[in-house]
Amino acid sequence: MFGLKKNSVRLLRPAEEGSSGEKEVIRSTDGELLSAQEKAYAAAMTQPPAAFHERIGREPLYSLSEEAAAQEFSQWLATYDPADADPGLLSDKFMDGISQVGIDVHRSSMWLPTAHPELWGTQIIWEKNTPVQVIKREHEVYDTKTYRGSPGEAMHQHRKPLRYSLERPDQEIEYELLRDLKKQGATDYLIVPFHTDHQFEQPWIAFSTQRPGGFSVLEINALKAYCVPLSWKARVAVAESATRNLLQVYLGQEAASRVLRGEFRRGTGSERQAVIWFCDLRGFTSLGDRLSAEELVKVLDQYFECVAGPIEEAGGEILKFIGDAVLAVFPITDTEAASASAALAAAKKALRELERWSAEHAEHPPLEIGISLHIGQVMYGNIGGRSRLDFTVIGSAVNEAARVESLCKELGSLLATGRFAEAVSGEGLRSLGKRELRGVKDAVEIFQAR
């Protein structure tokens, strides 16, 4: 990737490397986040190799014939690459460059915190001659042995580079992860923090080698120096991921994509045909009177999960939670019949999920909802005030769906309009005749799910 064959570049080892000073460093952790020498390394990393050698005041890291790959790697570290937003590609490119400059790393693990209600962060594991693994870690991992009693937890506590020699008896190696790496042949382990303003969400990267004797002092300094520009790239990746994740969580995937593409001016949007879903929880007021605020929030979260899961699994998109009501759409990307059938199946599954929940939580009143399904033209875009916008759907079809849902208490839990019934050819529906809807000019034929 960086000009020369992998592993063709080799670091030249200083003559003083086997001195007692190096042994002392190997057996201790680093005191400061970046020493003056490491800052000199970092400042020199973006310079041409000749300037790099001169500024750090050491023997050349590379032979003259090998400088091209090192320079290309340094240039990549110093520039923005849109592909860096992909954590897997970022790790792969970085470790490819580390291999090019001759640092013998067998495995690396990078941790990037994630702004997401379900996910704590992303772990990227690189191993020599093995595809990169990208693992999404949920918040619950914080209380498991995967995190507790690990170098990652130590990093969050100390927020400074930590080094562990693995050429010691197992009883002297503090962490189970490190003992496991030793069994796989590792001899040395270094974990380096990235610069960040967060007090707890500390990103980091760890390296291990299988070379006898472990990392040299020069390699340790070089790795820490290379991690400075890598941390800038990682922060961009984290920021882009946070923006995308939070927009998707609060707006939905389609709306988030539109906003990220620049569709955020007030009054802008597009018209489209869609299946419209509107549902509302029955007896919410009395439920609120019986439960504390904390208990009520828990029940609401579980109710929304019973409803949201089937909608999203069927390709629908939740646009709004309105108190205890849900507004969702199923965009018609193929045929009306396909989208309508998916919405009907999702509605039936949501009702089953709520029945199951109610049976498992007999201490609470049963959760009962009304669901209405309709098809119509909607305006999909931005509405609101100058400083507070909402990305949603509006139109007479949305109003009709809400009006139909208000009939559920009288006519049944799952109702649909004649327009929707046409799309599914009456699949599992029976007509209840035409009904007047408040604010709607013409009477609408209502269908009930069998």
Phi, psi and omega per residue, in radians:
M1 nan -0.609 -3.098
F2 -1.896 0.664 2.901
G3 1.752 -0.688 -3.130
L4 -2.002 2.925 3.093
K5 -1.061 2.552 3.105
K6 -1.007 2.414 3.103
N7 1.191 0.174 -3.134
S8 -1.449 -0.286 -3.140
V9 -1.685 2.407 -3.101
R10 -2.265 2.389 3.030
L11 -1.243 2.446 3.044
L12 -1.548 2.205 -3.049
R13 -1.526 2.290 3.128
P14 -1.133 2.621 -3.102
A15 -1.112 -0.521 -3.074
E16 -1.461 0.161 -2.983
E17 -1.116 -0.558 -3.107
G18 -1.490 0.223 -3.091
S19 -1.262 2.945 -3.124
S20 -1.141 -0.484 3.119
G21 -1.046 -0.726 -3.138
E22 -1.149 -0.697 -3.128
K23 -1.065 -0.653 -3.140
E24 -1.142 -0.728 3.140
V25 -1.118 -0.734 -3.104
I26 -1.024 -0.621 -3.037
R27 -1.601 0.047 -3.103
S28 -2.198 2.839 3.025
T29 -1.579 2.807 -3.099
D30 -1.379 2.492 -3.085
G31 -1.413 -0.880 -3.067
E32 -1.800 2.744 3.136
L33 -1.064 -0.824 3.049
L34 -2.468 2.126 3.082
S35 -1.328 2.960 3.111
A36 -1.029 -0.688 3.141
Q37 -1.139 -0.713 -3.141
E38 -1.157 -0.638 3.083
K39 -1.115 -0.630 3.082
A40 -1.122 -0.728 3.053
Y41 -0.991 -0.868 -3.068
A42 -1.070 -0.752 3.139
A43 -1.143 -0.568 -3.081
A44 -1.462 -0.291 -3.035
M45 -1.032 -0.572 -3.092
T46 -1.535 0.032 3.126
Q47 -1.594 2.793 3.020
P48 -0.984 2.636 -3.058
P49 -0.898 -0.704 -3.111
A50 -1.067 -0.751 3.111
A51 -1.164 -0.619 3.115
F52 -1.046 -0.841 -3.128
H53 -1.032 -0.758 -3.064
E54 -1.184 -0.699 -3.035
R55 -1.272 -0.579 -3.117
I56 -1.494 -0.166 3.051
G57 1.145 0.629 -3.122
R58 -2.232 3.086 2.999
E59 -1.105 2.706 3.135
P60 -0.998 2.388 3.048
L61 -1.229 -0.535 -3.024
Y62 -2.239 2.646 2.973
S63 -1.265 2.785 -3.070
L64 -1.040 -0.578 -3.118
S65 -1.303 -0.181 -3.064
E66 -1.886 0.050 -3.021
E67 -1.201 -0.466 -3.063
A68 -1.052 -0.812 -3.123
A69 -1.122 -0.737 -3.137
A70 -1.125 -0.684 -3.140
Q71 -1.183 -0.704 3.127
E72 -1.113 -0.703 3.096
F73 -1.093 -0.799 3.137
S74 -1.089 -0.680 3.116
Q75 -1.141 -0.684 3.099
W76 -1.112 -0.703 3.124
L77 -1.116 -0.514 -3.035
A78 -1.604 -0.029 -3.086
T79 -2.166 2.848 3.114
Y80 -1.585 2.311 3.071
D81 -2.194 2.096 -3.120
P82 -0.923 -0.513 -3.139
A83 -1.165 -0.294 -3.128
D84 -1.144 -0.307 3.119
A85 -1.176 -0.321 3.073
D86 -1.535 1.940 -3.067
P87 -1.009 -0.638 3.140
G88 -1.128 -0.782 3.116
L89 -1.176 -0.664 3.118
L90 -1.048 -0.828 3.131
S91 -1.104 -0.757 -3.098
D92 -1.097 -0.780 3.140
K93 -1.138 -0.748 -3.119
F94 -1.109 -0.821 -3.100
M95 -1.216 -0.519 3.032
D96 -1.088 -0.737 3.108
G97 -1.150 -0.692 3.097
I98 -1.057 -0.717 3.099
S99 -1.131 -0.675 -3.126
Q100 -1.078 -0.646 -3.130
V101 -1.488 0.106 2.943
G102 1.542 0.234 3.080
I103 -1.495 2.144 -3.001
D104 -1.456 1.509 3.083
V105 -1.850 2.235 3.117
H106 -1.612 -0.551 -3.077
R107 -2.595 2.487 2.998
S108 -2.356 2.674 3.097
S109 -2.398 2.142 -3.125
M110 -1.984 2.384 3.130
W111 -2.028 2.150 3.106
L112 -2.154 2.070 3.113
P113 -1.131 2.637 -3.080
T114 -2.192 2.296 3.063
A115 -1.477 1.656 -3.079
H116 -2.753 2.435 -3.101
P117 -1.154 -0.410 -3.112
E118 -1.812 -0.440 -3.022
L119 -1.953 2.363 3.095
W120 -1.509 -0.667 -3.111
G121 -3.065 3.131 3.140
T122 -2.076 2.242 3.083
Q123 -1.892 2.255 -3.126
I124 -2.032 2.042 -3.082
I125 -1.910 2.125 3.099
W126 -1.966 2.300 3.015
E127 -2.297 2.553 -3.106
K128 -0.997 2.282 3.086
N129 1.085 0.484 3.137
T130 -2.384 2.438 3.102
P131 -1.015 2.527 3.126
V132 -1.134 2.411 3.050
Q133 -1.809 2.247 3.062
V134 -1.987 2.000 -3.030
I135 -2.031 2.150 3.064
K136 -1.508 2.106 -3.118
R137 -1.785 2.204 3.101
E138 -1.369 2.854 -3.115
H139 -1.011 -0.533 -3.084
E140 -1.115 -0.346 -3.125
V141 -1.103 -0.350 -3.138
Y142 -1.016 -0.534 -3.085
D143 -1.806 0.331 3.132
T144 -1.964 2.928 -3.132
K145 -1.242 -0.235 3.031
T146 -1.027 -0.620 -3.134
Y147 -1.853 -0.824 -3.106
R148 -1.104 2.336 -3.137
G149 1.169 0.744 3.133
S150 -2.257 2.838 3.052
P151 -1.031 -0.526 3.102
G152 -1.091 -0.736 3.086
E153 -1.136 -0.722 3.106
A154 -1.063 -0.665 3.118
M155 -1.118 -0.740 3.120
H156 -1.127 -0.471 3.137
Q157 -1.429 -0.709 -3.012
H158 -1.736 -0.527 3.097
R159 0.936 0.758 3.071
K160 -2.617 2.796 3.131
P161 -1.021 2.400 3.127
L162 -2.265 2.389 -3.093
R163 -2.230 2.403 -3.111
Y164 -2.312 2.047 3.020
S165 -1.300 2.297 -3.134
L166 -1.795 0.095 3.086
E167 -1.613 0.911 -3.141
R168 -2.367 2.891 3.063
P169 -1.042 2.575 -3.103
D170 -0.970 -0.652 -3.097
Q171 -1.144 -0.295 3.101
E172 -1.639 -0.087 3.141
I173 -1.691 2.074 -2.890
E174 -1.228 -0.658 -2.947
Y175 -1.915 2.489 3.138
E176 -1.066 -0.683 3.111
L177 -0.997 -0.742 -3.112
L178 -1.218 -0.615 3.079
R179 -1.152 -0.657 3.090
D180 -1.140 -0.719 3.107
L181 -1.120 -0.650 3.107
K182 -1.081 -0.722 3.116
K183 -1.068 -0.506 3.133
Q184 -1.496 0.013 3.069
G185 1.933 -0.015 -3.110
A186 -1.208 2.525 3.139
T187 -2.059 -0.264 -3.052
D188 -2.722 2.640 -3.078
Y189 -2.525 2.284 3.108
L190 -2.283 2.279 3.064
I191 -2.135 2.271 -2.991
V192 -2.184 2.257 3.110
P193 -1.386 2.638 2.966
F194 -1.592 2.633 3.095
H195 -1.192 2.303 -3.120
T196 -2.738 2.733 3.071
D197 -1.566 -0.215 -3.120
H198 -1.230 2.454 -3.136
Q199 -1.445 -0.519 -3.126
F200 -2.092 -0.640 -3.083
E201 -1.335 1.231 -3.038
Q202 -1.532 1.980 3.021
P203 -1.353 2.668 -3.117
W204 -2.757 2.982 3.016
I205 -2.447 2.456 -3.137
A206 -2.118 2.568 -3.132
F207 -2.242 2.497 2.982
S208 -2.356 2.612 3.117
T209 -2.198 2.727 3.071
Q210 -1.903 0.158 -3.116
R211 -1.338 2.331 3.076
P212 -0.945 2.342 -3.113
G213 1.593 -0.256 3.105
G214 1.323 -2.808 -3.134
F215 -1.298 2.575 3.012
S216 -1.452 2.890 3.086
V217 -1.039 -0.744 3.140
L218 -1.077 -0.719 -3.141
E219 -1.183 -0.691 3.094
I220 -1.045 -0.838 3.138
N221 -1.102 -0.720 3.139
A222 -1.141 -0.755 3.129
L223 -1.065 -0.794 -3.136
K224 -1.123 -0.649 3.128
A225 -1.199 -0.751 3.103
Y226 -1.102 -0.478 -3.121
C227 -1.236 -0.341 3.128
V228 -1.132 -1.004 3.088
P229 -1.153 -0.527 3.070
L230 -1.076 -0.651 -3.127
S231 -1.104 -0.595 3.097
W232 -1.149 -0.769 3.100
K233 -1.098 -0.709 -3.130
A234 -1.134 -0.650 3.135
R235 -1.134 -0.640 3.065
V236 -1.119 -0.767 3.126
A237 -1.072 -0.758 3.137
V238 -1.121 -0.761 -3.118
A239 -1.122 -0.758 3.130
E240 -1.149 -0.696 3.119
S241 -1.128 -0.746 3.139
A242 -1.093 -0.765 3.119
T243 -1.044 -0.843 -3.109
R244 -1.149 -0.802 -3.106
N245 -1.090 -0.828 -3.074
L246 -1.209 -0.630 3.069
L247 -1.111 -0.723 3.122
Q248 -1.145 -0.689 -3.138
V249 -1.138 -0.756 -3.034
Y250 -1.587 -0.434 -3.101
L251 -1.936 -0.410 -2.974
G252 1.731 2.755 -2.999
Q253 -1.127 -0.800 -3.099
E254 -1.171 -0.811 3.128
A255 -1.087 -0.705 3.117
A256 -1.075 -0.750 3.125
S257 -1.074 -0.698 3.138
R258 -1.160 -0.752 3.131
V259 -1.101 -0.752 3.137
L260 -1.148 -0.440 3.079
R261 -1.427 -0.044 3.078
G262 1.836 0.123 -3.133
E263 -1.559 1.292 -3.095
F264 -2.316 0.224 3.090
R265 -1.393 2.440 -3.127
R266 -1.070 2.377 3.109
G267 1.491 -0.031 -3.141
T268 -1.685 2.706 3.118
G269 2.916 -2.900 -3.125
S270 -2.552 2.663 3.115
E271 -1.628 2.540 3.130
R272 -2.760 2.743 3.015
Q273 -1.472 2.418 -3.139
A274 -2.700 2.699 2.915
V275 -1.426 2.295 -3.090
I276 -1.917 2.279 3.116
W277 -2.014 2.245 3.024
F278 -2.352 2.244 3.107
C279 -2.407 2.742 -3.073
D280 -2.540 2.494 3.140
L281 -1.455 2.305 3.123
R282 -1.479 2.508 3.059
G283 1.214 0.466 -3.103
F284 -1.138 -0.680 -3.100
T285 -1.085 -0.821 3.141
S286 -1.171 -0.587 3.093
L287 -1.100 -0.709 3.115
G288 -1.138 -0.543 3.121
D289 -1.248 -0.495 -3.061
R290 -1.531 -0.464 -3.001
L291 -1.921 2.663 2.989
S292 -1.228 2.882 -3.126
A293 -1.031 -0.720 -3.130
E294 -1.135 -0.766 3.126
E295 -1.142 -0.676 -3.128
L296 -1.105 -0.723 3.113
V297 -1.092 -0.725 3.126
K298 -1.085 -0.774 3.131
V299 -1.124 -0.731 3.121
L300 -1.086 -0.740 3.120
D301 -1.053 -0.722 -3.141
Q302 -1.224 -0.634 3.052
Y303 -1.080 -0.844 -3.135
F304 -1.105 -0.605 3.116
E305 -1.143 -0.697 3.109
C306 -1.091 -0.552 -3.101
V307 -1.561 -0.785 -3.038
A308 -1.176 -0.682 -3.116
G309 -0.979 -0.961 3.125
P310 -1.052 -0.642 3.128
I311 -1.077 -0.891 -3.073
E312 -1.202 -0.652 3.116
E313 -1.083 -0.531 -3.105
A314 -1.583 0.105 3.100
G315 1.608 0.148 3.101
G316 -1.471 2.920 3.141
E317 -2.286 2.151 3.108
I318 -1.383 2.164 -3.121
L319 -1.710 -0.621 -3.070
K320 -2.628 2.480 2.837
F321 -1.811 2.018 -3.084
I322 -1.942 1.572 -2.997
G323 1.129 -1.969 3.084
D324 -1.839 0.225 3.124
A325 -1.771 2.733 3.138
V326 -2.256 2.253 3.015
L327 -1.937 2.168 -3.129
A328 -2.437 2.798 3.073
V329 -2.312 2.651 2.998
F330 -2.059 1.695 -3.112
P331 -1.002 2.431 3.133
I332 -1.537 1.647 -3.110
T333 -1.702 -0.382 3.128
D334 -2.055 -1.515 3.094
T335 -2.236 2.742 3.078
E336 -1.053 -0.688 -3.104
A337 -1.060 -0.751 -3.118
A338 -1.135 -0.796 -3.121
S339 -1.194 -0.694 -3.138
A340 -1.176 -0.738 3.114
S341 -1.084 -0.690 3.115
A342 -1.115 -0.726 3.138
A343 -1.158 -0.710 3.139
L344 -1.127 -0.752 3.114
A345 -1.102 -0.694 3.127
A346 -1.129 -0.691 3.140
A347 -1.115 -0.768 3.134
K348 -1.139 -0.674 3.117
K349 -1.163 -0.673 3.124
A350 -1.082 -0.715 3.109
L351 -1.120 -0.697 3.093
R352 -1.124 -0.715 3.133
E353 -1.094 -0.681 3.128
L354 -1.219 -0.632 3.058
E355 -1.091 -0.765 3.124
R356 -1.082 -0.802 -3.132
W357 -1.050 -0.780 -3.115
S358 -1.091 -0.668 3.115
A359 -1.172 -0.580 -3.112
E360 -1.455 -0.226 -3.108
H361 -2.227 1.127 -3.093
A362 -1.125 -0.296 3.135
E363 -1.230 -0.277 3.102
H364 -1.915 2.694 3.018
P365 -1.064 2.599 3.125
P366 -1.009 2.469 3.080
L367 -1.490 2.083 3.137
E368 -2.140 2.393 -3.121
I369 -2.306 2.860 2.968
G370 -2.025 2.347 -3.141
I371 -2.157 2.305 3.032
S372 -2.085 2.506 3.124
L373 -2.208 2.373 -3.073
H374 -2.594 2.815 3.036
I375 -2.214 2.368 3.110
G376 -3.058 3.121 3.124
Q377 -1.469 2.286 3.127
V378 -2.265 2.700 3.010
M379 -1.693 2.118 -3.035
Y380 -1.952 1.868 -3.096
G381 3.114 -2.765 -2.994
N382 -1.686 2.262 3.007
I383 -2.359 2.770 3.087
G384 2.416 -2.873 3.120
G385 -1.558 -3.111 -3.078
R386 -1.084 -0.656 -3.047
S387 -1.944 0.080 -3.141
R388 -2.547 1.869 -3.098
L389 -1.936 2.777 3.054
D390 -2.279 2.312 3.092
F391 -1.712 1.909 -3.013
T392 -2.648 -3.001 3.050
V393 -1.990 2.478 3.072
I394 -2.372 2.856 3.123
G395 2.449 2.898 -3.104
S396 -1.071 -0.547 -3.134
A397 -1.135 -0.628 3.100
V398 -1.161 -0.744 3.121
N399 -1.083 -0.720 3.140
E400 -1.103 -0.719 3.117
A401 -1.059 -0.724 3.130
A402 -1.159 -0.679 3.124
R403 -1.159 -0.693 3.116
V404 -1.101 -0.712 -3.137
E405 -1.051 -0.551 -3.137
S406 -1.160 -0.252 3.096
L407 -1.518 -0.154 -3.040
C408 -1.078 -0.618 -3.117
K409 -1.063 -0.574 -3.109
E410 -1.572 -0.660 -2.928
L411 -1.880 -0.300 -3.138
G412 2.474 2.874 -3.006
S413 -1.269 -0.448 -3.064
L414 -2.301 1.940 -3.131
L415 -2.112 2.683 3.117
A416 -2.479 2.756 3.103
T417 -1.501 2.882 3.073
G418 -1.051 -0.606 3.120
R419 -1.078 -0.717 3.108
F420 -1.206 -0.759 -3.124
A421 -1.039 -0.623 3.103
E422 -1.059 -0.695 -3.074
A423 -1.163 -0.555 -3.118
V424 -1.801 0.193 3.125
S425 0.962 0.668 3.100
G426 1.250 0.270 -3.089
E427 -0.966 1.892 3.083
G428 1.165 0.401 -3.109
L429 -2.194 2.599 3.033
R430 -2.302 2.486 -3.060
S431 -1.307 2.420 3.035
L432 -1.891 0.153 -3.122
G433 1.526 -3.132 -3.106
K434 -1.507 2.531 3.135
R435 -2.300 2.576 3.041
E436 -1.412 2.347 3.100
L437 -2.011 2.342 -3.118
R438 -1.055 2.220 3.120
G439 1.439 0.021 3.129
V440 -1.948 2.246 -3.010
K441 -1.089 -0.910 -3.056
D442 -1.764 2.602 3.076
A443 -1.127 2.583 -3.064
V444 -2.079 2.328 3.082
E445 -1.285 2.287 -3.091
I446 -1.925 2.403 3.115
F447 -2.081 2.555 3.119
Q448 -2.008 2.452 3.092
A449 -1.265 2.410 3.129
R450 -1.412 nan nan
